[in-house]
Amino acid sequence: MTNRLVSPYKGVFFDLDGTLADTAPDLVAAANQLLIARNLLPKHYEILRPRASAGARGLIAGAFGINTDHPDFIPLRDEFFENYEKALLVDSVLFEGIDHVLNQLDAAKLPWGIVTNKSERFTKPLTDLMGLRQRAVSTVSGDTTPHAKPHPEPILHAARLANIDPSSSVYVGDDLRDIVAGKAAGMKTIAAAYGYCGCEEPPEAWGADYLVRHPKELLEIIFPQ
């Protein structure tokens, strides 16, 4: 007889980009298409990869050195979205070990959900194609509620949809705003140091309850012995 995994948590919620899925290859490709279309040299992948968690804002800043106040930002953003929408799942994959983690959660009947700042325009088709949305108890995008992370409302909304007490849950993310949002929602937090971690402060400085450097380490926290 096998021992069933037991967790102190009632639910587990994940960020998407840089936490569950390595989507940087397709996000970087969409940004580099902007440069190529303007007869500019594409940026090296490793330069833009850390900016993937910040989506269009971060990738356009990395590619062109401009922020959201620049007059060219909006047209570049819209073109970036068009590029990305046409090639959402070319080279994107789940991080190594994530599928095993999710299988273990499913086997233990521990509900899990997704809370991302990616807009539903991209979240829905991507999570459908990756087989995630069908398994998740709730999937909340950056435009599902009036707020995006670091505001706690998207995480609280995901917990409400799942009928799970936030204070009995844990949130996993690879960006400082994930940890800020998770804490504000009353959840325990796990910093995914294997992700993009594109902000200036290192994951060790985010104030998360736990830090993991590989997805397999998540199981040690979710199912402590």
C-alpha positions as CSV (number, residue, x, y, z in Angstrom):
1,M,0.0,0.0,0.0
2,T,1.4,3.4,-1.0
3,N,1.3,6.4,1.4
4,R,-0.8,9.2,0.1
5,L,0.9,12.6,0.0
6,V,-0.4,14.9,2.7
7,S,-0.1,18.7,2.5
8,P,-0.7,21.4,5.1
9,Y,-2.1,23.5,2.3
10,K,-5.6,23.4,0.8
11,G,-4.5,24.9,-2.5
12,V,-1.5,25.8,-4.6
13,F,-1.5,28.7,-7.0
14,F,1.2,29.4,-9.6
15,D,2.4,32.3,-11.8
16,L,2.5,31.2,-15.4
17,D,5.5,32.7,-17.3
18,G,8.8,31.8,-15.7
19,T,7.1,29.6,-13.1
20,L,5.0,26.9,-14.7
21,A,6.1,27.5,-18.3
22,D,9.3,28.6,-20.0
23,T,7.6,31.0,-22.5
24,A,10.7,33.2,-23.0
25,P,11.7,31.7,-26.3
26,D,8.5,32.8,-28.0
27,L,8.3,36.1,-26.2
28,V,11.8,37.0,-27.1
29,A,11.2,35.9,-30.7
30,A,8.2,38.3,-30.8
31,A,10.3,41.2,-29.5
32,N,13.2,40.4,-31.9
33,Q,10.7,40.5,-34.8
34,L,10.1,44.1,-34.0
35,L,13.8,44.8,-34.4
36,I,14.2,42.8,-37.6
37,A,11.2,44.6,-39.1
38,R,13.1,47.9,-38.6
39,N,16.4,46.6,-40.0
40,L,17.9,46.4,-36.6
41,L,19.9,43.5,-35.3
42,P,18.0,41.1,-33.0
43,K,19.1,41.0,-29.3
44,H,20.8,37.9,-28.0
45,Y,18.3,35.6,-26.2
46,E,20.1,35.7,-22.9
47,I,19.9,39.5,-22.8
48,L,16.1,39.5,-23.2
49,R,15.2,36.3,-21.4
50,P,15.2,37.9,-17.8
51,R,12.7,40.5,-19.0
52,A,10.1,37.9,-20.1
53,S,8.3,38.0,-16.8
54,A,7.5,41.7,-17.4
55,G,5.9,40.9,-20.7
56,A,5.7,43.5,-23.5
57,R,6.8,46.3,-21.2
58,G,10.0,44.5,-20.2
59,L,10.9,43.1,-23.6
60,I,10.3,46.4,-25.4
61,A,12.5,48.1,-22.9
62,G,15.2,45.5,-23.4
63,A,15.0,45.7,-27.1
64,F,14.6,49.4,-27.7
65,G,15.6,51.0,-24.4
66,I,12.3,52.8,-24.0
67,N,9.7,52.8,-21.2
68,T,5.9,53.0,-21.3
69,D,6.0,56.9,-21.4
70,H,7.8,56.9,-24.8
71,P,5.5,57.8,-27.7
72,D,6.6,54.7,-29.7
73,F,5.7,52.3,-26.9
74,I,2.0,51.8,-27.6
75,P,2.5,51.0,-31.4
76,L,5.5,48.7,-30.5
77,R,3.4,47.0,-27.9
78,D,0.5,46.4,-30.2
79,E,2.8,45.0,-32.9
80,F,4.5,42.8,-30.3
81,F,1.1,41.4,-29.3
82,E,0.3,40.6,-32.9
83,N,3.7,38.8,-33.3
84,Y,3.2,36.8,-30.2
85,E,-0.4,35.9,-30.8
86,K,0.6,34.3,-34.1
87,A,3.3,32.1,-32.4
88,L,2.3,31.4,-28.8
89,L,3.6,27.9,-28.6
90,V,6.5,27.3,-30.9
91,D,9.3,26.8,-28.5
92,S,7.6,27.3,-25.1
93,V,7.5,24.3,-22.8
94,L,6.8,23.5,-19.2
95,F,9.9,23.8,-17.0
96,E,11.6,20.5,-16.4
97,G,9.9,18.8,-13.4
98,I,6.7,20.9,-13.5
99,D,4.6,18.2,-15.0
100,H,5.7,15.8,-12.3
101,V,4.8,18.4,-9.6
102,L,1.3,18.9,-11.1
103,N,0.8,15.1,-11.4
104,Q,1.6,14.8,-7.7
105,L,-0.9,17.5,-6.8
106,D,-3.5,15.8,-8.9
107,A,-2.8,12.5,-7.4
108,A,-3.1,14.0,-3.9
109,K,-6.3,15.7,-4.9
110,L,-4.8,19.0,-3.9
111,P,-6.3,21.8,-6.1
112,W,-4.0,24.1,-8.0
113,G,-4.6,27.2,-10.0
114,I,-2.9,29.8,-12.2
115,V,-2.7,33.5,-11.6
116,T,-0.8,35.5,-14.3
117,N,-0.5,39.1,-15.4
118,K,-0.7,37.8,-19.0
119,S,-3.9,39.1,-20.6
120,E,-6.6,36.5,-21.3
121,R,-6.1,37.0,-25.0
122,F,-2.9,35.0,-24.6
123,T,-3.5,33.1,-21.3
124,K,-6.5,31.1,-22.5
125,P,-5.1,29.7,-25.8
126,L,-1.6,29.1,-24.3
127,T,-2.9,27.2,-21.3
128,D,-5.4,25.3,-23.4
129,L,-2.6,24.2,-25.8
130,M,-0.3,23.3,-22.9
131,G,-3.1,21.2,-21.3
132,L,-3.0,23.4,-18.1
133,R,-6.3,25.2,-18.1
134,Q,-8.2,21.9,-18.3
135,R,-6.5,20.7,-15.1
136,A,-6.4,23.9,-13.1
137,V,-9.2,24.7,-10.6
138,S,-9.0,28.3,-11.6
139,T,-7.1,30.4,-14.1
140,V,-6.9,34.2,-13.6
141,S,-5.3,36.5,-16.1
142,G,-4.0,40.1,-15.8
143,D,-7.2,41.6,-17.1
144,T,-9.7,39.2,-15.3
145,T,-10.1,41.6,-12.4
146,P,-9.6,45.4,-12.4
147,H,-6.1,44.9,-10.9
148,A,-3.0,43.0,-11.8
149,K,-0.2,41.7,-9.5
150,P,1.4,43.1,-7.3
151,H,-2.2,43.8,-6.2
152,P,-3.6,40.8,-4.3
153,E,-7.0,40.8,-6.0
154,P,-6.2,38.4,-8.9
155,I,-4.9,35.8,-6.4
156,L,-7.8,36.3,-4.0
157,H,-10.2,36.0,-7.0
158,A,-8.5,32.7,-8.0
159,A,-9.0,31.4,-4.4
160,R,-12.6,32.5,-4.4
161,L,-13.3,30.7,-7.7
162,A,-11.7,27.5,-6.2
163,N,-13.6,28.0,-2.9
164,I,-10.3,27.8,-1.1
165,D,-9.2,29.8,2.0
166,P,-6.2,32.0,0.9
167,S,-4.7,31.7,4.3
168,S,-4.5,27.9,3.8
169,S,-2.8,28.2,0.4
170,V,0.6,28.9,-1.1
171,Y,1.6,31.0,-4.1
172,V,4.6,30.3,-6.3
173,G,6.2,33.0,-8.6
174,D,9.4,34.1,-10.2
175,D,9.1,37.8,-9.7
176,L,9.1,40.2,-6.7
177,R,5.5,41.3,-7.5
178,D,4.4,37.7,-7.2
179,I,5.7,37.5,-3.7
180,V,4.2,40.9,-2.8
181,A,0.8,39.9,-4.2
182,G,0.9,36.5,-2.5
183,K,1.7,37.9,0.9
184,A,-0.9,40.6,0.6
185,A,-3.4,37.9,-0.2
186,G,-2.5,36.1,3.0
187,M,-0.8,33.1,1.4
188,K,2.5,31.5,2.1
189,T,4.9,32.4,-0.8
190,I,7.5,30.5,-2.7
191,A,10.1,32.3,-4.9
192,A,10.9,30.3,-8.0
193,A,14.6,31.2,-8.5
194,Y,14.8,28.9,-11.5
195,G,12.5,31.4,-13.4
196,Y,13.3,34.7,-15.1
197,C,13.7,36.8,-11.9
198,G,14.1,39.9,-14.0
199,C,13.8,42.5,-11.3
200,E,16.9,44.2,-9.8
201,E,16.6,42.5,-6.4
202,P,17.7,38.9,-6.2
203,P,15.0,36.3,-5.2
204,E,16.7,35.9,-1.8
205,A,15.8,39.6,-1.0
206,W,12.1,39.3,-1.9
207,G,10.9,38.1,1.5
208,A,9.3,34.9,0.4
209,D,8.6,32.2,2.9
210,Y,10.5,29.7,0.8
211,L,12.9,29.7,-2.2
212,V,13.4,26.9,-4.7
213,R,16.0,26.6,-7.4
214,H,14.3,23.7,-9.2
215,P,10.6,22.8,-9.6
216,K,11.2,19.4,-7.9
217,E,12.0,21.2,-4.7
218,L,8.4,22.5,-4.6
219,L,7.2,19.0,-3.6
220,E,9.4,19.2,-0.4
221,I,7.5,22.3,0.7
222,I,4.0,21.3,-0.5
223,F,4.2,17.8,1.0
224,P,6.6,18.1,3.9
225,Q,7.6,14.8,5.5
